[in-house]
Amino acid sequence: MDVGTGTGVLVEYILNFVGEEGEVIGVDISERMIEKAREKYKGKKNVRFLHCDVMDLEFEEYFDAIICYSVFPHFEDKKKTVQKLSTMLKENGKLVICHSQSRQEINNLHKNLPEPVKRHFLPELFVIIKWIEEASLKPKYWIDNEVMFLVIAQKSK
């Protein structure tokens, strides 16, 4: 699942991994973005786009991987979102939270934007890792440097 899929830019990349047998679900709260994504992938049988808040989804132990690319600061309750995403992962499934900018760059950018985005910050790495562990996920890999932010966690028994 691609959370905050926007126009589905990441979907093409994910399709390389899931192949014809797998399925990619893109979720976005913006109806306009979902409309663009649906148009872009019209005719692809293994791609679905859902216009909704990810917190309203009712999948349980369904996904092999959930990717939150450049969306995590925008979740209202980040801790609760991590918990919700954890319930949607299969055993050994992976949660990926990533940004192609540093945490500092993201936070500096957001603080200079209008409401409500000016309050959307990416928390410190140790806070996110704590939430991940509390959601019964195991942090496997992380980067928090001047170039990027990445956390990969795995659901285990």
ROTI-505968 format. One line per field, with one value per residue (C-alpha): residue number from 1; x, z, y; residue in one letter. Coordinates in steps of 0.02 Angstrom, whole numbers, plus 50000, padded with zeros to 5 digits. Layout:
# ROTI-505968
seq: c(NUM|...)
east: c(X|...)
up: c(Z|...)
north: c(Y|...)
type: c(a|...)
//
This chain:
# ROTI-505968
seq: c(1|2|3|4|5|6|7|8|9|10|11|12|13|14|15|16|17|18|19|20|21|22|23|24|25|26|27|28|29|30|31|32|33|34|35|36|37|38|39|40|41|42|43|44|45|46|47|48|49|50|51|52|53|54|55|56|57|58|59|60|61|62|63|64|65|66|67|68|69|70|71|72|73|74|75|76|77|78|79|80|81|82|83|84|85|86|87|88|89|90|91|92|93|94|95|96|97|98|99|100|101|102|103|104|105|106|107|108|109|110|111|112|113|114|115|116|117|118|119|120|121|122|123|124|125|126|127|128|129|130|131|132|133|134|135|136|137|138|139|140|141|142|143|144|145|146|147|148|149|150|151|152|153|154|155|156|157)
east: c(50000|50059|49992|49975|49995|49956|49955|50029|50209|50277|50155|50256|50408|50310|50239|50416|50420|50245|50237|50078|50026|50035|49922|49959|49835|49862|49771|49753|49638|49639|49503|49588|49751|49661|49569|49735|49810|49660|49674|49861|49838|49674|49670|49797|49705|49822|49816|49677|49661|49556|49500|49496|49589|49704|49635|49465|49530|49480|49614|49685|49847|49829|49985|50162|50224|50156|50252|50229|50332|50336|50171|50209|50214|50035|49954|49850|49896|50059|50071|49895|49933|50084|49973|49839|49965|50038|49868|49860|50027|50045|50171|50345|50266|50366|50321|50427|50425|50536|50575|50700|50745|50814|50699|50767|50732|50554|50517|50593|50492|50329|50348|50351|50192|50013|49900|49875|50038|50144|50107|50149|50318|50420|50460|50633|50690|50691|50507|50454|50554|50469|50297|50350|50402|50242|50145|50230|50346|50533|50642|50760|50847|50849|50935|50914|51045|51064|51008|50859|50748|50707|50637|50601|50511|50448|50301|50346|50257)
up: c(50000|49954|50086|50026|49848|49768|49580|49600|49559|49676|49611|49452|49559|49674|49524|49480|49643|49650|49467|49379|49524|49659|49696|49736|49830|49832|49965|49972|50061|49909|49786|49648|49669|49666|49507|49422|49484|49422|49251|49244|49285|49195|49132|49259|49343|49491|49543|49648|49716|49868|49909|50099|50260|50293|50471|50400|50313|50384|50315|50441|50412|50227|50164|50138|50139|50178|50115|50182|50063|50103|50198|50380|50445|50383|50492|50630|50762|50706|50848|50816|50629|50660|50768|50632|50495|50602|50611|50421|50398|50377|50486|50425|50331|50322|50362|50273|50322|50207|50142|50009|50117|50292|50440|50470|50289|50296|50460|50402|50242|50332|50464|50326|50241|50280|50404|50433|50352|50458|50606|50513|50577|50561|50739|50799|50746|50924|50946|50788|50836|51007|50922|50805|50950|51045|50889|50897|50752|50754|50685|50558|50474|50490|50422|50488|50409|50310|50149|50193|50324|50321|50443|50399|50526|50518|50599|50689|50803)
north: c(50000|50173|50293|50472|50410|50578|50551|50376|50419|50283|50151|50122|50082|49966|49872|49819|49721|49649|49599|49542|49430|49562|49708|49890|49997|50184|50287|50474|50596|50712|50667|50767|50671|50503|50553|50590|50426|50326|50406|50370|50185|50156|49977|49909|49767|49751|49935|50012|50187|50231|50407|50406|50439|50292|50287|50238|50081|49913|49798|49675|49580|49613|49701|49638|49817|49989|50141|50317|50423|50609|50599|50558|50739|50763|50630|50710|50580|50502|50376|50312|50304|50191|50079|50072|50033|49894|49807|49808|49719|49532|49440|49492|49638|49799|49978|50108|50292|50393|50566|50618|50768|50781|50798|50972|51026|50958|51044|51209|51203|51166|51301|51433|51370|51421|51331|51189|51129|51248|51132|50970|50916|50758|50702|50653|50479|50410|50460|50371|50216|50216|50222|50082|49971|50010|49953|49781|49819|49794|49934|49855|50002|50190|50344|50520|50630|50791|50706|50596|50517|50331|50204|50024|49916|49738|49652|49492|49369)
type: c(m|d|v|g|t|g|t|g|v|l|v|e|y|i|l|n|f|v|g|e|e|g|e|v|i|g|v|d|i|s|e|r|m|i|e|k|a|r|e|k|y|k|g|k|k|n|v|r|f|l|h|c|d|v|m|d|l|e|f|e|e|y|f|d|a|i|i|c|y|s|v|f|p|h|f|e|d|k|k|k|t|v|q|k|l|s|t|m|l|k|e|n|g|k|l|v|i|c|h|s|q|s|r|q|e|i|n|n|l|h|k|n|l|p|e|p|v|k|r|h|f|l|p|e|l|f|v|i|i|k|w|i|e|e|a|s|l|k|p|k|y|w|i|d|n|e|v|m|f|l|v|i|a|q|k|s|k)
//
